Amino acid sequence: MSSANRTVDRLRPFTTTIFAEMSALAVEHDAVNLGQGFPDTDGPASMLDAAREAISDGRNQYPPGIGVPELRHAVARQQRDRYGLDYDPDREVLITVGATEAIAGAVVGLVEPGDEVIMIEPYYDAYAAAVAMAGGVRRVVPLVPDGDGFRLDRERLAAAFGPKTSMVVVNSPHNPTGTVLSTDDLAEIARLCVEHDVIAVTDEVYEYLVFDGRTHTPLAALPGMRERTLRISSSGKTFNCTGWKVGWVSGPPELVGAARTAKQYMSYVGSGPFQPAVAHALEHELDWVRESARGLQAKRDLISTALSDAGFVVHRSEATYFVCADPRPLGVDDGIEFCRTLPERIGVAAVPVCVFTDDREPWHHMLRFAFAKRDDVIAEAAERLRRL
Ligand SMILES: *Cc1c(COP(=O)(O)O)cnc(C)c1O
């Protein structure tokens, strides 16, 4: 057998990721890794205790296919308390192996081969891979600069909807830009979904991590949307436990059922003892999350100032773990090349934003920096950025 790539055509574009390459370079040059989007501190202590307890208590076998009852109830309660969204924990909530499996399950369970799936560019790479696995066709609609932040290109969005559109994937708060979509942008998405009878899948894994007193509005809370939206979230980013892979999807029974059918043969179930621990965290540790979001906002300020002092144009990050910066004032306009040289040059790693896009041109120069890191790590990165 030859050593050529044997991956099927439809998945071949996803063979390698820039994250692996950048992380390897970060290790090689002992760089501060602001490329990867995970926190370097643990979540709430009582949640970690609850996981240890669940293991000691023998909760180590297959959990129920739809997830343990206390977590489904906690997820339903959280959505009712926070957004006034009512979901039946027994029929309208499904626990998944992270948001990633929720996305894959929703897409594979609901998209027919040849169906078009609209996503906002730059997009999280898992959406494109899931659509490819389903044999769907992706249509991208870009975010465009708006002051020092970004907004949706609503004309392009309206033009992307057509007879073959079956789904739109909406990620707000948005990775990689840190944008919280405005109420006008959300209203336009909702209007188009209703007009064209399209399903919305919303990736809201950063729902709690919004800054500067902003609020997050789920698309499902808009008129006409609850019945056509699968709302996805996850414990990983909210509670600093990205390795636990406990996520969930909420929506009307027929949509959750479709995702469940696919999910059943992806993992069947997962994260057994971590499910009750996350239920505990949702019930008892939302104050911890509020503090964490406040801390992230301060980290956003630290890294934004450091980037700006180093000569970047820094875009406004309103939420998430990420901020985008434009290095063109430094005489750089190739983001990929720049990211390849940064670890060796100054000992900092970032990722180029264009790897999250189909149309690379508008994003060619842009870099994403992750700031969910300890203050001393960010301070070290700030120090090194001065070498530019
Ligand atoms: C991290 C991330 C995910 C993956 O969540 P998991 O729960 O770890 O699977 C999904 N969407 C976005 C936008 C993310 O940043």
The ligand as a MOL file (V3000), in Angstrom:
LIG
                    3D

  0  0  0     0  0            999 V3000
M  V30 BEGIN CTAB
M  V30 COUNTS 15 15 0 0 0
M  V30 BEGIN ATOM
M  V30 1 C -14.3440 24.8860 21.6220 0
M  V30 2 C -15.4720 25.0480 20.6850 0
M  V30 3 C -16.3500 23.9880 20.4010 0
M  V30 4 C -16.1010 22.5900 20.9130 0
M  V30 5 O -16.7070 22.3490 22.1250 0
M  V30 6 P -16.4960 20.9280 22.8330 0
M  V30 7 O -17.5080 20.9400 23.9010 0
M  V30 8 O -15.0920 20.8890 23.3330 0
M  V30 9 O -16.7220 19.8700 21.8190 0
M  V30 10 C -17.4160 24.2120 19.5710 0
M  V30 11 N -17.6280 25.4270 19.0210 0
M  V30 12 C -16.8020 26.4600 19.2500 0
M  V30 13 C -17.0870 27.7690 18.6050 0
M  V30 14 C -15.6940 26.3130 20.0860 0
M  V30 15 O -14.8590 27.3350 20.2610 0
M  V30 END ATOM
M  V30 BEGIN BOND
M  V30 1 1 1 2
M  V30 2 1 2 3
M  V30 3 2 2 14
M  V30 4 1 3 4
M  V30 5 2 3 10
M  V30 6 1 4 5
M  V30 7 1 5 6
M  V30 8 2 6 7
M  V30 9 1 6 8
M  V30 10 1 6 9
M  V30 11 1 10 11
M  V30 12 2 11 12
M  V30 13 1 12 13
M  V30 14 1 12 14
M  V30 15 1 14 15
M  V30 END BOND
M  V30 END CTAB
M  END
